[in-house]
Amino acid sequence: MQAKRSIWEKAVWTWLPASAREAGDSVVRNFLLHWFPAKVSRESLSWGYSFWLGTVSAMLFLILTVTGTVLMFLYVPSVERAYLSVKDLEYAVSFGWFLRGLHRISAHLMVAVVFMHMVRVFLTAAYRNGTATNQNRPLNWIVGVALLLVTLFLSFTGYLLPWDQLAYWAITVGTNIAKAAPVAGEWMRFILLGGNTIEQNTLIRFYVLHCFFLPLVVLVLFSYHMWRVRKDGGLACVDKESLGQKKEEAVPIPSKTYSLLGITSGTTVHVKTSLVDEDKHTVRSSPNLTRRLLVVTLATLAVASILTLIAHAPLEEAANPAITPNPAKAPWYFLWLQELVTITTFSIGGFTINGALIGGIIVPGILVAAAIAWPYFDKSSVRAVGVWFAMERRRQNLVFLLVVLFILVLTVVGTFLRGPYWHFYWPWEHWPEMPKKF
């Protein structure tokens, strides 16, 4: 007879099941655990396959949602009061600087982690279908590309809200790059800014996009992304494991399961059965998966908090359209585009090639289109699915890594090696004092 549980044990038994039966029941009865399968493969739980980057991204989005909701009570989206309300957060509100810094650091981390998650998925060919039926991982990869783009835009729209010089001119550079798009560039910039200059209409539009519309889009795409992972049978390493498993003979269960269709030549009703020993490769989701999720959640919160204490959120002078900083830089995740615009701008005779069109629109457009189409042109076998750096995919992995390296190098150059007038300076060179003294 089962012992009577205390109130505490009734509240937590689904997270700490005492038996295999309770572990199965917990997934069915608990609203949060219902998200998970009853069992999960051991390799899916390993720290070295996925690095839990998708989970870290979800945790960062949760931190952003919580801190952003609190910030909405204190921030005023007005060009006259936005800067002062952020200044109050920094110097007057208790722990306001920490709240703002945690929100800012989490946003930057989410951009970086989502990008690394996409890199991991590509290098393990996790966007390809495996052995199970009704999989559609290419579609889920496209959803992931959309999530990366929305994450970039979500962070970009939050950049303007402090309404200081850094924010104002970063948005100026970013929207000028968008203006270079053929046909619709001017129209896109006008719609985004709510006019031809950055002013009250722009601040309101960025505020609404950042606080309501884009988070809702992320939530919908993320929910579908996770549902799709479940429908595709979990992480791609499961398909690799299924290919390595061997059928094992088992004694048939003595029950009335036979019929005339089971009688064939040379056999009896005791037809040999075979099965795959799942216990060797799977464990119960509760508490094995939930325990790791707790570790990842706490580690993500700890890292974001430590970085907030080390690197305080900057706040420069209030936005002033009359004073242009030199150099004026886009947000760090768009600096590779700004650098690309620079190196693709050159003159032939008296004709100047527009780098904003090539580097700001055409090249990134080609990269996004290639990312969307890649799973449908990848002809590697199912044995490469879920395998890090599979030999038969070494060429496409090499091409992909070169593109990633190219983006990272341009980002480093734009961040650290570009000075006044966007001239190139080595780290040991001093920038000229601005304005120049004659």
C-alpha positions as CSV (number, residue, x, y, z in Angstrom):
1,M,0.0,0.0,0.0
2,Q,1.4,3.4,-1.0
3,A,2.4,5.6,1.9
4,K,0.5,8.8,2.4
5,R,2.3,11.8,0.9
6,S,2.9,15.1,2.6
7,I,1.7,18.4,1.0
8,W,5.3,19.0,-0.2
9,E,5.6,15.5,-1.7
10,K,2.3,16.0,-3.5
11,A,3.6,19.2,-5.0
12,V,6.9,17.8,-6.3
13,W,6.3,14.1,-6.9
14,T,6.1,14.7,-10.7
15,W,9.6,16.2,-10.6
16,L,11.0,13.4,-8.3
17,P,9.1,10.2,-9.3
18,A,9.8,7.2,-7.1
19,S,9.2,4.6,-9.8
20,A,9.2,4.0,-13.5
21,R,5.4,4.1,-13.4
22,E,5.3,7.5,-11.6
23,A,7.9,8.8,-14.1
24,G,5.5,8.0,-16.9
25,D,2.5,9.4,-15.1
26,S,4.4,12.6,-14.3
27,V,4.7,13.4,-18.0
28,V,1.0,13.0,-18.5
29,R,-0.2,14.8,-15.4
30,N,2.2,17.8,-15.1
31,F,1.4,20.7,-17.4
32,L,5.1,21.7,-17.9
33,L,6.4,18.1,-18.3
34,H,3.7,17.3,-20.8
35,W,6.0,19.2,-23.2
36,F,8.5,16.3,-23.0
37,P,8.4,12.7,-24.2
38,A,8.2,10.0,-21.5
39,K,11.7,8.8,-22.4
40,V,14.6,10.5,-24.0
41,S,17.8,9.2,-25.5
42,R,21.0,9.3,-23.5
43,E,23.0,11.1,-26.2
44,S,20.3,13.8,-26.4
45,L,21.1,14.5,-22.7
46,S,24.9,14.7,-23.3
47,W,26.6,18.0,-22.8
48,G,28.8,17.6,-25.9
49,Y,26.3,17.0,-28.7
50,S,24.0,20.1,-28.7
51,F,25.7,22.1,-25.9
52,W,22.1,22.8,-24.9
53,L,22.3,26.0,-27.0
54,G,18.6,25.8,-28.0
55,T,17.6,25.6,-24.3
56,V,20.0,28.4,-23.4
57,S,18.3,30.6,-26.1
58,A,14.9,29.8,-24.6
59,M,16.1,30.7,-21.1
60,L,17.6,34.0,-22.3
61,F,14.2,34.8,-24.0
62,L,12.5,34.1,-20.6
63,I,15.0,36.4,-18.8
64,L,14.3,39.1,-21.5
65,T,10.6,38.7,-21.1
66,V,10.7,39.0,-17.3
67,T,13.1,41.9,-17.1
68,G,11.5,43.6,-20.1
69,T,8.1,43.5,-18.5
70,V,9.4,45.2,-15.3
71,L,11.3,47.8,-17.4
72,M,8.0,48.7,-19.2
73,F,6.7,50.0,-15.8
74,L,9.6,52.4,-15.6
75,Y,10.4,53.4,-19.2
76,V,8.5,56.3,-21.0
77,P,8.6,56.0,-24.8
78,S,8.8,59.8,-25.5
79,V,11.7,61.6,-27.0
80,E,11.5,64.2,-24.2
81,R,11.4,61.6,-21.4
82,A,12.9,58.4,-22.7
83,Y,16.6,59.3,-21.9
84,L,15.6,60.7,-18.5
85,S,13.7,57.6,-17.6
86,V,16.7,55.4,-18.5
87,K,18.9,57.7,-16.5
88,D,16.6,57.3,-13.5
89,L,16.9,53.5,-13.9
90,E,20.7,53.9,-13.8
91,Y,20.9,56.2,-10.8
92,A,17.6,56.5,-8.9
93,V,15.7,53.2,-9.0
94,S,17.0,50.5,-6.6
95,F,18.9,47.9,-8.6
96,G,17.6,49.6,-11.8
97,W,21.1,49.5,-13.3
98,F,21.2,45.7,-12.8
99,L,17.8,45.2,-14.3
100,R,18.6,47.2,-17.4
101,G,22.1,45.6,-17.7
102,L,20.7,42.1,-17.3
103,H,18.1,42.8,-20.1
104,R,20.8,44.3,-22.4
105,I,23.4,41.5,-21.7
106,S,20.7,38.8,-22.2
107,A,19.7,40.4,-25.6
108,H,23.3,40.3,-26.8
109,L,23.8,36.8,-25.5
110,M,20.6,35.6,-27.3
111,V,21.9,36.9,-30.6
112,A,25.2,35.1,-30.2
113,V,23.7,31.8,-28.8
114,V,21.0,31.5,-31.5
115,F,23.7,32.0,-34.1
116,M,25.9,29.3,-32.5
117,H,22.8,27.0,-32.3
118,M,22.4,27.4,-36.1
119,V,26.1,26.6,-36.6
120,R,25.7,23.5,-34.5
121,V,22.7,22.3,-36.4
122,F,24.4,22.7,-39.7
123,L,27.7,21.0,-38.7
124,T,25.7,18.0,-37.4
125,A,23.3,17.9,-40.5
126,A,20.5,18.1,-38.0
127,Y,18.3,19.8,-40.6
128,R,18.1,16.6,-42.7
129,N,15.5,13.9,-42.3
130,G,16.6,10.6,-40.8
131,T,15.1,7.1,-40.7
132,A,11.7,7.8,-39.0
133,T,8.6,8.6,-41.0
134,N,6.8,11.9,-41.3
135,Q,9.9,14.0,-40.5
136,N,10.2,17.5,-41.8
137,R,13.4,18.8,-40.4
138,P,14.1,21.1,-43.5
139,L,11.0,23.0,-42.6
140,N,12.1,23.3,-39.0
141,W,15.5,24.6,-40.2
142,I,13.8,27.3,-42.1
143,V,11.8,28.2,-39.0
144,G,15.2,28.4,-37.2
145,V,16.5,30.8,-39.9
146,A,13.4,33.0,-39.4
147,L,13.9,32.9,-35.6
148,L,17.5,34.1,-36.1
149,L,16.4,37.0,-38.3
150,V,13.6,38.0,-35.9
151,T,16.0,37.8,-32.9
152,L,18.4,40.2,-34.8
153,F,15.5,42.6,-35.5
154,L,14.2,42.3,-31.9
155,S,17.6,43.3,-30.5
156,F,18.0,46.0,-33.1
157,T,14.6,47.7,-32.2
158,G,15.6,47.7,-28.6
159,Y,18.8,49.5,-29.4
160,L,17.1,52.9,-29.9
161,L,15.0,52.9,-26.7
162,P,17.7,54.5,-24.4
163,W,17.6,57.5,-26.8
164,D,21.3,58.4,-26.3
165,Q,24.0,59.2,-28.9
166,L,25.1,55.5,-29.2
167,A,21.5,54.4,-29.9
168,Y,20.5,57.2,-32.2
169,W,23.5,56.9,-34.6
170,A,23.6,53.1,-34.5
171,I,20.0,53.1,-35.8
172,T,20.9,55.8,-38.3
173,V,23.6,53.6,-39.8
174,G,21.4,50.5,-39.7
175,T,18.4,52.1,-41.4
176,N,20.6,53.7,-44.1
177,I,21.9,50.3,-45.0
178,A,18.3,49.1,-45.4
179,K,17.6,52.1,-47.6
180,A,20.0,50.7,-50.2
181,A,17.6,47.9,-51.1
182,P,16.4,48.2,-54.7
183,V,12.9,49.5,-55.3
184,A,11.6,49.0,-51.8
185,G,14.6,50.4,-49.8
186,E,13.3,54.0,-49.4
187,W,9.8,52.7,-48.7
188,M,11.0,50.3,-46.0
189,R,13.0,53.0,-44.3
190,F,10.1,55.4,-44.3
191,I,7.7,52.7,-42.9
192,L,10.3,51.7,-40.2
193,L,11.1,55.3,-39.1
194,G,7.6,56.6,-39.6
195,G,9.0,59.5,-41.6
196,N,12.4,60.6,-43.1
197,T,14.2,61.2,-39.8
198,I,14.5,59.5,-36.4
199,E,12.0,61.2,-34.1
200,Q,8.9,60.5,-32.0
201,N,7.2,58.3,-34.6
202,T,10.4,56.2,-34.9
203,L,10.6,55.7,-31.1
204,I,7.0,54.7,-30.8
205,R,7.3,52.2,-33.7
206,F,10.5,50.6,-32.3
207,Y,8.9,50.5,-28.9
208,V,5.8,48.6,-30.1
209,L,7.8,46.3,-32.3
210,H,10.3,45.6,-29.5
211,C,7.8,45.1,-26.7
212,F,4.8,43.5,-28.3
213,F,4.9,42.4,-31.9
214,L,8.4,40.8,-32.3
215,P,8.3,38.9,-28.9
216,L,4.9,37.5,-30.0
217,V,6.4,36.4,-33.3
218,V,9.3,34.8,-31.5
219,L,6.9,33.0,-29.1
220,V,4.8,31.6,-32.0
221,L,7.8,30.5,-34.0
222,F,9.5,29.0,-31.0
223,S,6.4,27.0,-30.0
224,Y,6.1,25.6,-33.5
225,H,9.9,24.9,-33.6
226,M,9.7,22.8,-30.4
227,W,6.5,21.0,-31.5
228,R,8.3,20.2,-34.8
229,V,11.3,18.8,-32.8
230,R,8.9,16.4,-31.0
231,K,7.2,15.4,-34.2
232,D,10.5,14.7,-35.8
233,G,11.5,12.3,-33.1
234,G,13.7,14.5,-31.0
235,L,17.3,15.6,-31.7
236,A,19.0,14.2,-34.8
237,C,21.4,12.1,-32.8
238,V,18.4,9.8,-32.2
239,D,18.4,8.8,-35.9
240,K,22.2,8.1,-35.7
241,E,21.6,5.8,-32.7
242,S,18.7,3.9,-34.4
243,L,21.1,3.0,-37.3
244,G,23.6,1.6,-34.8
245,Q,21.1,-0.5,-32.8
246,K,20.8,-4.2,-33.5
247,K,17.7,-6.3,-33.2
248,E,17.8,-8.7,-30.3
249,E,15.7,-11.8,-29.9
250,A,13.2,-12.0,-27.1
251,V,11.0,-14.7,-25.7
252,P,7.4,-14.1,-26.9
253,I,4.9,-13.1,-24.3
254,P,2.5,-16.1,-23.6
255,S,-0.8,-14.5,-24.6
256,K,-3.4,-15.1,-27.3
257,T,-1.9,-12.8,-29.9
258,Y,-1.8,-15.3,-32.8
259,S,-4.2,-15.7,-35.7
260,L,-4.3,-17.6,-38.9
261,L,-2.3,-14.9,-40.5
262,G,0.6,-15.8,-38.1
263,I,0.8,-19.4,-39.4
264,T,3.3,-19.5,-42.3
265,S,5.4,-22.3,-43.8
266,G,8.1,-23.6,-41.5
267,T,6.9,-21.8,-38.4
268,T,4.5,-22.2,-35.6
269,V,2.2,-19.7,-33.8
270,H,5.3,-19.0,-31.6
271,V,6.8,-16.9,-34.3
272,K,10.1,-15.5,-33.2
273,T,9.9,-11.9,-32.2
274,S,12.6,-9.3,-32.1
275,L,13.0,-5.9,-30.6
276,V,15.5,-3.2,-29.9
277,D,16.7,-2.9,-26.3
278,E,15.6,0.7,-25.6
279,D,16.6,0.6,-22.0
280,K,20.3,0.7,-23.1
281,H,19.8,3.9,-25.0
282,T,17.0,5.8,-23.2
283,V,16.2,7.1,-19.8
284,R,13.1,8.6,-18.2
285,S,12.5,12.3,-18.9
286,S,11.6,12.9,-15.3
287,P,13.9,13.4,-13.5
288,N,16.9,13.0,-15.9
289,L,15.9,15.7,-18.4
290,T,14.3,18.0,-15.9
291,R,17.4,17.9,-13.7
292,R,19.6,19.0,-16.6
293,L,17.1,21.7,-17.6
294,L,17.4,23.1,-14.1
295,V,21.2,23.1,-14.3
296,V,21.1,24.9,-17.7
297,T,18.6,27.5,-16.4
298,L,20.6,28.3,-13.3
299,A,23.9,28.4,-15.3
300,T,22.4,30.8,-17.9
301,L,21.1,33.1,-15.2
302,A,24.4,33.0,-13.4
303,V,26.5,33.8,-16.5
304,A,24.2,36.6,-17.6
305,S,24.2,38.1,-14.0
306,I,28.0,37.9,-13.7
307,L,28.5,39.6,-17.1
308,T,26.0,42.3,-16.0
309,L,28.2,43.0,-13.0
310,I,31.4,43.1,-15.1
311,A,30.1,45.1,-18.1
312,H,27.6,47.8,-17.1
313,A,25.2,48.9,-19.8
314,P,26.6,52.1,-21.4
315,L,24.6,55.3,-21.4
316,E,26.1,58.2,-23.4
317,E,24.8,61.8,-23.8
318,A,21.2,62.3,-24.9
319,A,20.6,61.8,-28.6
320,N,21.6,64.9,-30.6
321,P,20.9,64.8,-34.4
322,A,23.2,67.9,-34.8
323,I,26.4,66.1,-33.5
324,T,27.6,63.0,-35.4
325,P,30.0,60.8,-33.5
326,N,33.1,59.8,-35.5
327,P,33.0,56.9,-36.2
328,A,29.3,56.1,-36.2
329,K,28.8,52.4,-35.9
330,A,25.9,50.0,-36.2
331,P,25.1,47.4,-33.4
332,W,27.9,44.9,-33.2
333,Y,25.9,42.1,-34.9
334,F,25.5,44.3,-38.0
335,L,29.1,45.6,-38.0
336,W,30.1,42.8,-40.5
337,L,27.5,44.3,-42.9
338,Q,28.8,47.8,-42.3
339,E,32.3,46.5,-43.0
340,L,31.1,44.7,-46.1
341,V,29.5,47.9,-47.4
342,T,32.9,49.6,-47.0
343,I,34.9,47.0,-48.9
344,T,32.4,46.7,-51.7
345,T,32.3,50.5,-52.3
346,F,34.9,51.4,-55.0
347,S,35.2,53.5,-58.1
348,I,35.9,52.5,-61.6
349,G,36.8,55.5,-63.7
350,G,34.2,58.1,-62.8
351,F,31.6,55.5,-61.8
352,T,31.2,54.5,-58.1
353,I,29.9,51.1,-57.2
354,N,27.3,51.3,-54.5
355,G,28.6,49.2,-51.6
356,A,25.3,49.6,-49.6
357,L,23.5,47.7,-52.3
358,I,26.1,44.9,-52.7
359,G,27.3,44.5,-49.2
360,G,24.1,45.6,-47.4
361,I,21.5,43.9,-49.4
362,I,22.6,41.5,-52.2
363,V,25.3,39.5,-50.3
364,P,23.2,39.0,-47.1
365,G,20.2,38.2,-49.2
366,I,22.1,35.5,-51.0
367,L,23.3,34.1,-47.7
368,V,19.8,33.9,-46.3
369,A,18.4,32.4,-49.6
370,A,21.3,29.8,-49.5
371,A,20.5,28.9,-45.9
372,I,16.8,28.3,-46.7
373,A,17.5,26.2,-49.8
374,W,20.5,24.2,-48.5
375,P,18.7,21.3,-46.9
376,Y,16.9,20.5,-50.2
377,F,20.2,20.4,-52.1
378,D,22.2,18.4,-49.5
379,K,22.4,14.9,-50.9
380,S,24.4,13.3,-48.0
381,S,23.2,10.0,-46.7
382,V,21.1,9.4,-43.5
383,R,24.3,8.1,-41.9
384,A,25.6,11.7,-41.7
385,V,22.5,12.9,-39.8
386,G,23.3,13.8,-36.2
387,V,27.1,13.3,-36.7
388,W,29.6,16.1,-36.0
389,F,31.8,16.8,-39.0
390,A,30.7,13.7,-41.0
391,M,33.3,12.8,-43.6
392,E,30.9,12.8,-46.5
393,R,29.9,16.4,-45.6
394,R,33.4,17.8,-45.2
395,R,33.2,20.0,-48.3
396,Q,29.9,21.7,-47.4
397,N,31.0,22.0,-43.8
398,L,34.2,23.6,-45.0
399,V,32.2,26.1,-47.2
400,F,29.9,26.9,-44.3
401,L,32.8,27.4,-41.8
402,L,34.5,29.7,-44.3
403,V,31.4,31.9,-44.5
404,V,31.1,31.9,-40.7
405,L,34.8,32.8,-40.4
406,F,34.3,35.6,-43.0
407,I,31.5,37.1,-40.9
408,L,33.4,36.9,-37.7
409,V,36.5,38.5,-39.2
410,L,34.5,41.4,-40.6
411,T,32.8,41.8,-37.2
412,V,36.1,42.0,-35.4
413,V,37.5,44.5,-38.0
414,G,34.4,46.7,-37.7
415,T,34.4,46.6,-33.9
416,F,38.1,47.1,-33.0
417,L,40.0,48.3,-36.1
418,R,37.8,51.0,-37.5
419,G,38.4,54.6,-36.3
420,P,37.4,58.1,-37.3
421,Y,36.1,58.4,-40.9
422,W,36.0,54.6,-40.9
423,H,39.8,54.5,-41.5
424,F,41.6,51.3,-40.6
425,Y,43.8,51.3,-37.5
426,W,45.9,48.5,-36.0
427,P,45.3,47.9,-32.2
428,W,48.6,49.6,-31.4
429,E,47.9,52.7,-33.4
430,H,46.3,55.7,-31.7
431,W,43.2,57.3,-33.2
432,P,43.7,61.0,-34.1
433,E,42.1,63.4,-31.7
434,M,38.7,64.7,-33.0
435,P,38.2,67.4,-34.1
436,K,41.7,67.9,-35.6
437,K,43.6,70.9,-34.3
438,F,45.2,73.1,-36.9
